[in-house]
Structure formats: structure tokens, C-alpha cells
Amino acid sequence: MPRSVNHVASRAKRKNLMKLAKGYFGRRKNVWTVAKNAIEKGLVYAYIGRKQKKRNFRSLWIARINAGARLHGMSYSKFMGEVNKSGIELNRKVLADLAMNHPEAFKAIVDTIKK
């Protein structure tokens, strides 16, 4: 019995992968084996990048909170320790936004902590 190969499905699979390679430079955009490797590598980087994005934002928030706290004579670690002790349930994202865009609200938080 002859071997059956589903050319329709394999062509569709290649076509979808080549669509992903659109915009790549050189042979990466039009040679199947090169494009396939480039796309696989790109998808790996995209997966890793989604994890790194969370880390990067957390470090950015910490830097902003630290800058805001130091304006009021506190270090970041003391500030966060006092925030947790006082029962203020604001996360770092919100605290960083207050420190950057609403300094008077951030000052109010610092004042409640210092009491």
C-alpha cells in the first residue's frame, strides 16, 4: 500500500509559519528551514519576555517608591515595613503610581505611617 501524505495540511502548516516570518530580514522571511528556526527562537524569546516583563515592572515600581520615600526621609525597606505593619493594603504598583503622579497622596501615606 502506498504511503499517504496529507499535502493540504502540511502546506497549510508551512503557510501559517511563513506568515509569522513576515518582516524578518534576508532568508529568514522566505526560506522554510531558516524561517522555521527563526520563528521557533522568536517564540521562545516571547515566552521568556512575558516572564521578564513582570520582573522589570516590579523593579521599576520599587525604584519609584524608593525615590518617593527618600523625599520624605525614609528608605524603601523601612517604608514598606511600616506600610505592612500599619495594615495599608496598597500594592507596589499603586504606591509607585502615587509616588510619581500624586505626591500629595503619597505624602499622606507617609504621614500616616510616621504616626
N, CA, C and O atoms as a MOPAC input file, in Angstrom:
PM7 MOZYME 1SCF
protein

 N      0.84000 1    -1.17600 1     0.00000 1
 C      0.00000 1     0.00000 1     0.00000 1
 C      0.89500 1     1.25100 1     0.00000 1
 O      1.83200 1     1.33900 1     0.79300 1
 N      0.61000 1     2.20900 1    -0.87800 1
 C      1.45100 1     3.40200 1    -0.95100 1
 C      1.27700 1     4.29200 1     0.29000 1
 O      0.23300 1     4.30000 1     0.94200 1
 N      2.32700 1     5.02400 1     0.57600 1
 C      2.31500 1     5.92200 1     1.72700 1
 C      1.42600 1     7.11800 1     1.42600 1
 O      1.51300 1     7.71900 1     0.35400 1
 N      0.56800 1     7.45700 1     2.38500 1
 C     -0.34600 1     8.58000 1     2.20300 1
 C      0.21700 1     9.81200 1     2.90600 1
 O      0.51900 1     9.76800 1     4.09800 1
 N      0.35500 1    10.89800 1     2.17500 1
 C      0.87900 1    12.13500 1     2.73800 1
 C     -0.17200 1    13.21500 1     2.54800 1
 O     -0.67300 1    13.42500 1     1.44300 1
 N     -0.49500 1    13.88800 1     3.62600 1
 C     -1.52800 1    14.92600 1     3.55800 1
 C     -0.88300 1    16.26000 1     3.16700 1
 O     -0.48900 1    17.05100 1     4.02400 1
 N     -0.78700 1    16.48600 1     1.86700 1
 C     -0.12500 1    17.69400 1     1.37700 1
 C     -0.89100 1    18.96400 1     1.73300 1
 O     -0.29300 1    20.02500 1     1.91200 1
 N     -2.20200 1    18.85600 1     1.83300 1
 C     -3.00100 1    20.03900 1     2.15200 1
 C     -2.65300 1    20.55100 1     3.55200 1
 O     -2.44500 1    21.74700 1     3.75400 1
 N     -2.59500 1    19.63300 1     4.50600 1
 C     -2.31700 1    20.01700 1     5.89200 1
 C     -0.87900 1    20.52000 1     6.04200 1
 O     -0.63600 1    21.51500 1     6.72600 1
 N      0.07600 1    19.83200 1     5.40100 1
 C      1.47100 1    20.24700 1     5.54400 1
 C      1.71100 1    21.60300 1     4.88300 1
 O      2.47900 1    22.41600 1     5.39700 1
 N      1.06300 1    21.84900 1     3.75500 1
 C      1.17800 1    23.13900 1     3.08000 1
 C      0.55900 1    24.23800 1     3.94700 1
 O      1.11200 1    25.33300 1     4.05100 1
 N     -0.57600 1    23.95000 1     4.56400 1
 C     -1.23500 1    24.94600 1     5.42000 1
 C     -0.36100 1    25.27600 1     6.62800 1
 O     -0.26600 1    26.42800 1     7.05000 1
 N      0.27700 1    24.23200 1     7.17500 1
 C      1.16000 1    24.43400 1     8.33000 1
 C      2.33600 1    25.33400 1     7.95100 1
 O      2.69100 1    26.25500 1     8.68600 1
 N      2.93600 1    25.04800 1     6.78300 1
 C      4.04600 1    25.86800 1     6.31500 1
 C      3.60000 1    27.30300 1     6.04100 1
 O      4.31000 1    28.25900 1     6.35000 1
 N      2.41800 1    27.43100 1     5.45900 1
 C      1.91000 1    28.75900 1     5.11800 1
 C      1.70900 1    29.60600 1     6.37800 1
 O      2.03300 1    30.79300 1     6.38900 1
 N      1.17300 1    28.98900 1     7.44400 1
 C      0.96300 1    29.71700 1     8.69300 1
 C      2.29000 1    30.12400 1     9.32200 1
 O      2.41100 1    31.23000 1     9.84900 1
 N      3.28000 1    29.24500 1     9.27200 1
 C      4.59100 1    29.58000 1     9.82700 1
 C      5.26200 1    30.68100 1     9.01500 1
 O      5.91000 1    31.56000 1     9.58400 1
 N      5.11700 1    30.64500 1     7.70600 1
 C      5.72600 1    31.67300 1     6.86300 1
 C      5.04700 1    33.03700 1     7.09500 1
 O      5.67400 1    34.08600 1     6.94500 1
 N      3.76800 1    33.00200 1     7.46100 1
 C      3.08500 1    34.25200 1     7.80100 1
 C      3.71800 1    34.88300 1     9.03400 1
 O      3.84800 1    36.10300 1     9.12200 1
 N      4.10900 1    34.03700 1     9.98700 1
 C      4.75900 1    34.52700 1    11.19900 1
 C      6.12900 1    35.13200 1    10.89600 1
 O      6.61200 1    35.99000 1    11.63500 1
 N      6.75400 1    34.67900 1     9.80000 1
 C      8.09300 1    35.15400 1     9.45000 1
 C      8.05300 1    36.47400 1     8.68000 1
 O      9.10000 1    37.00600 1     8.31200 1
 N      6.86200 1    37.00200 1     8.43600 1
 C      6.73600 1    38.24600 1     7.69200 1
 C      7.44900 1    39.37100 1     8.43800 1
 O      7.25300 1    39.54300 1     9.64100 1
 N      8.26600 1    40.12700 1     7.73500 1
 C      9.00200 1    41.21900 1     8.34600 1
 C     10.41600 1    40.84700 1     8.75700 1
 O     11.20500 1    41.71900 1     9.12000 1
 N     10.74400 1    39.56400 1     8.70300 1
 C     12.11100 1    39.15200 1     9.02900 1
 C     13.03200 1    39.55000 1     7.88700 1
 O     12.57300 1    39.79300 1     6.77100 1
 N     14.33500 1    39.61800 1     8.16400 1
 C     15.31100 1    40.08000 1     7.19400 1
 C     15.99100 1    38.90400 1     6.49900 1
 O     16.28300 1    37.88200 1     7.12000 1
 N     16.23400 1    39.06500 1     5.22200 1
 C     17.01900 1    38.07800 1     4.46500 1
 C     16.27800 1    36.76600 1     4.27500 1
 O     15.06700 1    36.74300 1     4.05700 1
 N     17.03800 1    35.66000 1     4.36300 1
 C     16.44500 1    34.34600 1     4.12200 1
 C     15.47600 1    33.92200 1     5.21500 1
 O     14.71700 1    32.97000 1     5.03700 1
 N     15.49800 1    34.62000 1     6.34000 1
 C     14.60100 1    34.26900 1     7.43400 1
 C     13.14100 1    34.43300 1     7.03500 1
 O     12.26400 1    33.80900 1     7.63300 1
 N     12.86900 1    35.26600 1     6.03300 1
 C     11.47700 1    35.51700 1     5.66200 1
 C     10.94100 1    34.60300 1     4.57600 1
 O      9.72500 1    34.47400 1     4.43300 1
 N     11.83000 1    33.95300 1     3.79100 1
 C     11.28300 1    33.19700 1     2.66400 1
 C     11.84900 1    31.79200 1     2.47600 1
 O     11.36100 1    31.06000 1     1.61500 1
 N     12.84900 1    31.39000 1     3.24000 1
 C     13.37500 1    30.02900 1     3.13700 1
 C     12.81400 1    29.23500 1     4.30800 1
 O     12.99400 1    29.61800 1     5.46400 1
 N     12.13800 1    28.13500 1     4.01500 1
 C     11.36900 1    27.39800 1     5.00600 1
 C     12.18800 1    27.00200 1     6.22300 1
 O     11.77600 1    27.28600 1     7.34700 1
 N     13.33600 1    26.35700 1     6.03800 1
 C     14.08200 1    25.84900 1     7.18700 1
 C     14.64000 1    26.99000 1     8.03900 1
 O     14.63100 1    26.91100 1     9.26700 1
 N     15.11800 1    28.03200 1     7.39900 1
 C     15.66300 1    29.16700 1     8.13400 1
 C     14.54200 1    29.89500 1     8.86500 1
 O     14.69800 1    30.27900 1    10.02500 1
 N     13.41000 1    30.08500 1     8.18600 1
 C     12.27100 1    30.78300 1     8.79100 1
 C     11.72900 1    30.00200 1     9.97900 1
 O     11.38600 1    30.58500 1    11.00800 1
 N     11.65100 1    28.67500 1     9.83400 1
 C     11.12700 1    27.83600 1    10.91400 1
 C     11.98000 1    27.97100 1    12.16900 1
 O     11.45100 1    28.10700 1    13.27300 1
 N     13.30300 1    27.93400 1    11.99800 1
 C     14.20700 1    28.07500 1    13.14100 1
 C     14.09000 1    29.46200 1    13.77500 1
 O     14.09400 1    29.59900 1    14.99900 1
 N     13.98700 1    30.48400 1    12.93100 1
 C     13.89500 1    31.85100 1    13.44300 1
 C     12.59700 1    32.05800 1    14.22000 1
 O     12.58300 1    32.71600 1    15.26100 1
 N     11.51200 1    31.49100 1    13.70700 1
 C     10.21300 1    31.63400 1    14.37000 1
 C     10.21100 1    30.90300 1    15.70800 1
 O      9.72000 1    31.42900 1    16.70700 1
 N     10.76300 1    29.68500 1    15.72500 1
 C     10.81600 1    28.92400 1    16.97700 1
 C     11.61500 1    29.68200 1    18.02900 1
 O     11.21400 1    29.75600 1    19.19100 1
 N     12.74700 1    30.24300 1    17.61400 1
 C     13.58200 1    31.01200 1    18.53800 1
 C     12.83400 1    32.25700 1    19.01200 1
 O     12.88700 1    32.61600 1    20.18900 1
 N     12.13900 1    32.91000 1    18.08100 1
 C     11.37800 1    34.10000 1    18.44100 1
 C     10.27200 1    33.80200 1    19.42800 1
 O     10.02000 1    34.59400 1    20.33600 1
 N      9.60600 1    32.66700 1    19.26200 1
 C      8.53600 1    32.29100 1    20.18700 1
 C      9.09900 1    31.97400 1    21.57000 1
 O      8.45200 1    32.24900 1    22.58100 1
 N     10.29900 1    31.39800 1    21.62200 1
 C     10.94700 1    31.14700 1    22.90500 1
 C     11.25200 1    32.47500 1    23.59000 1
 O     10.99100 1    32.63500 1    24.78200 1
 N     11.80600 1    33.43200 1    22.83300 1
 C     12.10000 1    34.74100 1    23.40300 1
 C     10.82300 1    35.43500 1    23.88300 1
 O     10.82600 1    36.10700 1    24.91500 1
 N      9.73300 1    35.26800 1    23.13100 1
 C      8.47000 1    35.89000 1    23.52000 1
 C      7.97300 1    35.30900 1    24.84100 1
 O      7.46900 1    36.04100 1    25.69300 1
 N      8.11400 1    33.99900 1    25.01000 1
 C      7.68600 1    33.34200 1    26.24700 1
 C      8.52100 1    33.84300 1    27.42600 1
 O      7.98500 1    34.17100 1    28.48500 1
 N      9.83300 1    33.89700 1    27.23000 1
 C     10.73300 1    34.36600 1    28.28800 1
 C     10.44100 1    35.83600 1    28.60600 1
 O     10.44900 1    36.24900 1    29.76600 1
 N     10.18200 1    36.61600 1    27.54900 1
 C      9.92300 1    38.04600 1    27.72300 1
 C      8.68000 1    38.33100 1    28.54200 1
 O      8.62900 1    39.32200 1    29.27000 1
 N      7.66900 1    37.46600 1    28.42900 1
 C      6.45500 1    37.66700 1    29.21700 1
 C      6.74100 1    37.49300 1    30.70200 1
 O      6.09800 1    38.13300 1    31.53400 1
 N      7.68700 1    36.64500 1    31.03900 1
 C      8.08000 1    36.46400 1    32.44400 1
 C      8.95800 1    37.63700 1    32.91100 1
 O      8.80700 1    38.13100 1    34.02900 1
 N      9.88200 1    38.07500 1    32.03200 1
 C     10.79100 1    39.16000 1    32.39600 1
 C     10.05000 1    40.48300 1    32.57700 1
 O     10.45400 1    41.32400 1    33.38100 1
 N      8.96600 1    40.65900 1    31.82500 1
 C      8.19500 1    41.88700 1    31.90100 1
 C      7.69700 1    42.12000 1    33.32500 1
 O      7.73100 1    43.24600 1    33.82300 1
 N      7.24000 1    41.06500 1    33.97300 1
 C      6.73800 1    41.17500 1    35.34000 1
 C      7.84700 1    41.58800 1    36.29300 1
 O      7.64400 1    42.42500 1    37.17200 1
 N      9.03700 1    40.98600 1    36.10900 1
 C     10.18900 1    41.33000 1    36.95000 1
 C     10.59600 1    42.78200 1    36.75700 1
 O     10.85900 1    43.50100 1    37.72000 1
 N     10.64300 1    43.20200 1    35.49100 1
 C     11.08500 1    44.56100 1    35.17800 1
 C     10.14700 1    45.60200 1    35.77300 1
 O     10.59300 1    46.61800 1    36.30600 1
 N      8.83700 1    45.34100 1    35.67800 1
 C      7.88600 1    46.29600 1    36.23200 1
 C      7.99300 1    46.36300 1    37.74900 1
 O      7.91200 1    47.44400 1    38.33200 1
 N      8.17600 1    45.20800 1    38.39100 1
 C      8.31300 1    45.21800 1    39.85100 1
 C      9.53200 1    46.03900 1    40.27100 1
 O      9.44900 1    46.81900 1    41.21900 1
 N     10.65500 1    45.87400 1    39.58200 1
 C     11.85500 1    46.64500 1    39.93400 1
 C     11.64600 1    48.13800 1    39.66000 1
 O     12.15800 1    48.97900 1    40.39900 1
 N     10.90300 1    48.46700 1    38.61300 1
 C     10.58700 1    49.86900 1    38.32900 1
 C      9.73700 1    50.46400 1    39.44800 1
 O      9.99400 1    51.58000 1    39.90100 1
 N      8.71400 1    49.71200 1    39.89700 1
 C      7.86000 1    50.18400 1    40.98300 1
 C      8.67000 1    50.40400 1    42.25500 1
 O      8.48100 1    51.39300 1    42.96300 1
 N      9.57700 1    49.46600 1    42.53500 1
 C     10.39900 1    49.57800 1    43.74200 1
 C     11.27900 1    50.82900 1    43.66700 1
 O     11.42400 1    51.54500 1    44.65800 1
 N     11.86000 1    51.09100 1    42.50900 1
 C     12.70700 1    52.27900 1    42.34200 1
 C     11.89200 1    53.55500 1    42.54800 1
 O     12.37700 1    54.50400 1    43.16500 1
 N     10.66900 1    53.58800 1    42.04300 1
 C      9.82900 1    54.77800 1    42.18300 1
 C      9.38300 1    54.99100 1    43.63400 1
 O      9.36700 1    56.11500 1    44.13500 1
 N      9.02400 1    53.89400 1    44.28900 1
 C      8.63100 1    54.00100 1    45.70600 1
 C      9.81800 1    54.45600 1    46.54000 1
 O      9.67200 1    55.28800 1    47.43600 1
 N     10.99000 1    53.91200 1    46.24500 1
 C     12.20800 1    54.28600 1    46.96700 1
 C     12.48300 1    55.77900 1    46.80900 1
 O     12.80200 1    56.45900 1    47.78500 1
 N     12.36200 1    56.28900 1    45.59000 1
 C     12.60000 1    57.71500 1    45.34800 1
 C     11.59000 1    58.56400 1    46.11400 1
 O     11.95100 1    59.57700 1    46.71300 1
 N     10.32800 1    58.14800 1    46.09200 1
 C      9.29300 1    58.89500 1    46.81300 1
 C      9.49700 1    58.85100 1    48.31300 1
 O      9.29800 1    59.85100 1    49.00200 1
 N      9.89300 1    57.69500 1    48.82100 1
 C     10.09800 1    57.55500 1    50.26800 1
 C     11.29600 1    58.37300 1    50.72600 1
 O     11.25900 1    58.96900 1    51.80300 1
 N     12.34700 1    58.40900 1    49.93500 1
 C     13.54800 1    59.15300 1    50.32400 1
 C     13.30500 1    60.66700 1    50.34400 1
 O     13.98200 1    61.39600 1    51.07000 1
 N     12.34100 1    61.13700 1    49.55000 1
 C     11.98000 1    62.55800 1    49.61800 1
 C     11.41600 1    62.91600 1    50.99200 1
 O     11.48200 1    64.06700 1    51.42400 1
 N     10.86200 1    61.91300 1    51.66900 1
 C     10.26100 1    62.12700 1    52.98600 1
 C     11.11700 1    61.53700 1    54.10300 1
 O     10.63400 1    61.32200 1    55.21500 1
 N     12.39300 1    61.27600 1    53.80300 1
 C     13.33900 1    60.85900 1    54.82300 1
 C     13.24600 1    59.40600 1    55.25700 1
 O     13.58100 1    59.08300 1    56.39700 1
 N     12.80200 1    58.52900 1    54.37700 1
 C     12.72600 1    57.09800 1    54.70400 1
 C     13.38600 1    56.29700 1    53.60000 1
 O     13.44400 1    56.73000 1    52.44900 1
 N     13.88500 1    55.12100 1    53.96400 1
 C     14.38500 1    54.21600 1    52.93500 1
 C     13.22100 1    53.34000 1    52.46200 1
 O     12.16600 1    53.29600 1    53.09400 1
 N     13.42900 1    52.65700 1    51.36200 1
 C     12.37800 1    51.79900 1    50.80400 1
 C     12.00400 1    50.69500 1    51.78000 1
 O     10.82200 1    50.43100 1    52.00200 1
 N     13.01500 1    50.04500 1    52.36600 1
 C     12.73100 1    48.89600 1    53.22700 1
 C     11.97800 1    49.32700 1    54.48500 1
 O     11.05800 1    48.63800 1    54.92600 1
 N     12.36700 1    50.47000 1    55.06400 1
 C     11.64900 1    50.97400 1    56.24700 1
 C     10.21600 1    51.33900 1    55.86900 1
 O      9.27000 1    51.03000 1    56.59400 1
 N     10.07400 1    51.99800 1    54.72500 1
 C      8.74600 1    52.42000 1    54.26400 1
 C      7.82500 1    51.21800 1    54.07400 1
 O      6.69600 1    51.21100 1    54.56300 1
 N      8.31400 1    50.19900 1    53.35800 1
 C      7.46800 1    49.02600 1    53.09200 1
 C      7.17700 1    48.24900 1    54.37200 1
 O      6.08700 1    47.70000 1    54.53500 1
 N      8.15800 1    48.20400 1    55.28500 1
 C      7.91500 1    47.55100 1    56.56600 1
 C      6.81900 1    48.23100 1    57.34600 1
 O      5.95600 1    47.57500 1    57.92800 1
 N      6.85500 1    49.55500 1    57.35700 1
 C      5.82600 1    50.31900 1    58.07600 1
 C      4.46200 1    50.21900 1    57.37800 1
 O      3.42500 1    50.17500 1    58.03900 1
 N      4.47100 1    50.18500 1    56.06200 1
 C      3.20600 1    50.03300 1    55.32000 1
 C      2.54800 1    48.70900 1    55.69500 1
 O      1.34400 1    48.65500 1    55.94600 1
 N      3.34000 1    47.64900 1    55.73100 1
 C      2.78400 1    46.33300 1    56.07000 1
 C      2.32600 1    46.28500 1    57.52400 1
 O      1.29700 1    45.68100 1    57.82400 1
 N      3.08200 1    46.91800 1    58.43800 1
 C      2.70900 1    46.93200 1    59.85600 1
 C      1.42500 1    47.71200 1    60.09500 1
 O      0.58400 1    47.31700 1    60.90300 1
 N      1.28500 1    48.83300 1    59.37600 1
 C      0.12800 1    49.69300 1    59.60300 1
 C     -1.14900 1    49.15500 1    58.95500 1
 O     -2.23100 1    49.69700 1    59.17900 1
 N     -1.03200 1    48.11400 1    58.17000 1
 C     -2.22200 1    47.49300 1    57.57900 1
 C     -2.73100 1    48.17600 1    56.32200 1
 O     -3.86600 1    47.94400 1    55.90500 1
 N     -1.91300 1    49.00700 1    55.72000 1
 C     -2.29900 1    49.63500 1    54.44800 1
 C     -2.15700 1    48.58500 1    53.35500 1
 O     -1.06900 1    48.05100 1    53.13700 1
 N     -3.24400 1    48.29200 1    52.67500 1
 C     -3.22600 1    47.21500 1    51.68300 1
 C     -3.13600 1    47.77500 1    50.26900 1
 O     -4.00600 1    47.53300 1    49.43300 1
 N     -2.08400 1    48.51700 1    50.01900 1
 C     -1.81000 1    49.00900 1    48.66800 1
 C     -0.60200 1    48.26000 1    48.14100 1
 O      0.40500 1    48.12000 1    48.83500 1
 N     -0.70800 1    47.77800 1    46.90800 1
 C      0.42400 1    47.04700 1    46.33400 1
 C      1.45500 1    48.01600 1    45.77100 1
 O      1.23500 1    49.22600 1    45.73200 1
 N      2.57100 1    47.46900 1    45.34000 1
 C      3.67500 1    48.30300 1    44.86000 1
 C      3.29600 1    49.11100 1    43.61900 1
 O      3.75600 1    50.23900 1    43.43700 1
 N      2.46400 1    48.53000 1    42.77900 1
 C      2.04800 1    49.22600 1    41.55600 1
 C      1.31100 1    50.52300 1    41.91200 1
 O      1.58800 1    51.57700 1    41.33800 1
 N      0.39000 1    50.43900 1    42.84300 1
 C     -0.39700 1    51.61000 1    43.24000 1
 C      0.48400 1    52.61500 1    43.97800 1
 O      0.39900 1    53.81900 1    43.73500 1
 N      1.33300 1    52.11300 1    44.88300 1
 C      2.22700 1    53.01400 1    45.61600 1
 C      3.16600 1    53.75900 1    44.67000 1
 O      3.42200 1    54.94800 1    44.85700 1
 N      3.68100 1    53.05800 1    43.65300 1
 C      4.57200 1    53.69300 1    42.68500 1
 C      3.83300 1    54.76100 1    41.88800 1
 O      4.38700 1    55.82400 1    41.60900 1
 N      2.58300 1    54.48100 1    41.52300 1
 C      1.79100 1    55.45800 1    40.78900 1
 C      1.53300 1    56.69500 1    41.64700 1
 O      1.60600 1    57.82500 1    41.16300 1
 N      1.23000 1    56.46900 1    42.92500 1
 C      1.02200 1    57.60600 1    43.82300 1
 C      2.30100 1    58.42700 1    43.98300 1
 O      2.25900 1    59.65700 1    43.99100 1
 N      3.43800 1    57.74000 1    44.11100 1
 C      4.70500 1    58.44400 1    44.28700 1
 C      5.04300 1    59.28900 1    43.07500 1
 O      5.58900 1    60.38400 1    43.21500 1
 N      4.72200 1    58.79300 1    41.88200 1
 C      5.05500 1    59.52100 1    40.64600 1
 C      4.04300 1    60.61500 1    40.32400 1
 O      4.42100 1    61.75900 1    40.07400 1
 N      2.76400 1    60.26500 1    40.33000 1
 C      1.74200 1    61.15100 1    39.77200 1
 C      0.93000 1    61.91700 1    40.81600 1
 O      0.32600 1    62.94200 1    40.50000 1
 N      0.91200 1    61.42500 1    42.05600 1
 C      0.12400 1    62.08100 1    43.10500 1
 C      0.96800 1    62.19900 1    44.37800 1
 O      0.70800 1    61.50200 1    45.35900 1
 N      1.97200 1    63.07700 1    44.36700 1
 C      2.88400 1    63.15400 1    45.51400 1
 C      2.19100 1    63.54400 1    46.82000 1
 O      2.62200 1    63.13800 1    47.89900 1
 N      1.11200 1    64.33500 1    46.72100 1
 C      0.41000 1    64.73100 1    47.95000 1
 C     -0.28200 1    63.52900 1    48.60000 1
 O     -0.32900 1    63.43300 1    49.82600 1
 N     -0.81300 1    62.62100 1    47.79300 1
 C     -1.42600 1    61.40100 1    48.33700 1
 C     -0.34900 1    60.48500 1    48.93100 1
 O     -0.56400 1    59.85000 1    49.96300 1
 N      0.79800 1    60.42600 1    48.27500 1
 C      1.90300 1    59.60800 1    48.79700 1
 C      2.40100 1    60.18800 1    50.11900 1
 O      2.74000 1    59.44700 1    51.04100 1
 N      2.44300 1    61.51900 1    50.20400 1
 C      2.85700 1    62.17400 1    51.45100 1
 C      1.88400 1    61.85800 1    52.57000 1
 O      2.29600 1    61.66900 1    53.71500 1
 N      0.59100 1    61.79700 1    52.25400 1
 C     -0.40800 1    61.43900 1    53.24900 1
 C     -0.18400 1    60.02500 1    53.78700 1
 O     -0.35600 1    59.77500 1    54.98000 1
 N      0.19500 1    59.12100 1    52.91900 1
 C      0.50200 1    57.74600 1    53.34400 1
 C      1.72400 1    57.73700 1    54.24900 1
 O      1.73800 1    57.05000 1    55.27000 1
 N      2.75400 1    58.50200 1    53.87600 1
 C      3.96400 1    58.57800 1    54.69700 1
 C      3.63300 1    59.16600 1    56.06600 1
 O      4.14600 1    58.70400 1    57.08500 1
 N      2.77800 1    60.18500 1    56.08700 1
 C      2.40900 1    60.80700 1    57.36200 1
 C      1.64200 1    59.83700 1    58.25800 1
 O      1.87000 1    59.80800 1    59.46800 1
 N      0.73800 1    59.04200 1    57.68400 1
 C      0.00200 1    58.06100 1    58.49400 1
 C      0.94200 1    56.98600 1    59.03600 1
 O      0.73700 1    56.47400 1    60.13700 1
 N      1.95700 1    56.65200 1    58.27500 1
 C      2.93300 1    55.63900 1    58.71200 1
 C      3.78300 1    56.17000 1    59.85600 1
 O      4.06800 1    55.44700 1    60.81100 1
 N      4.19100 1    57.43900 1    59.76100 1
 C      5.11000 1    58.00800 1    60.75300 1
 C      4.44900 1    58.20500 1    62.12000 1
 O      5.14500 1    58.32400 1    63.12800 1
 N      3.11800 1    58.24200 1    62.16600 1
 C      2.42100 1    58.45700 1    63.44300 1
 C      2.48100 1    57.24900 1    64.33800 1
 O      1.94300 1    57.27300 1    65.44500 1

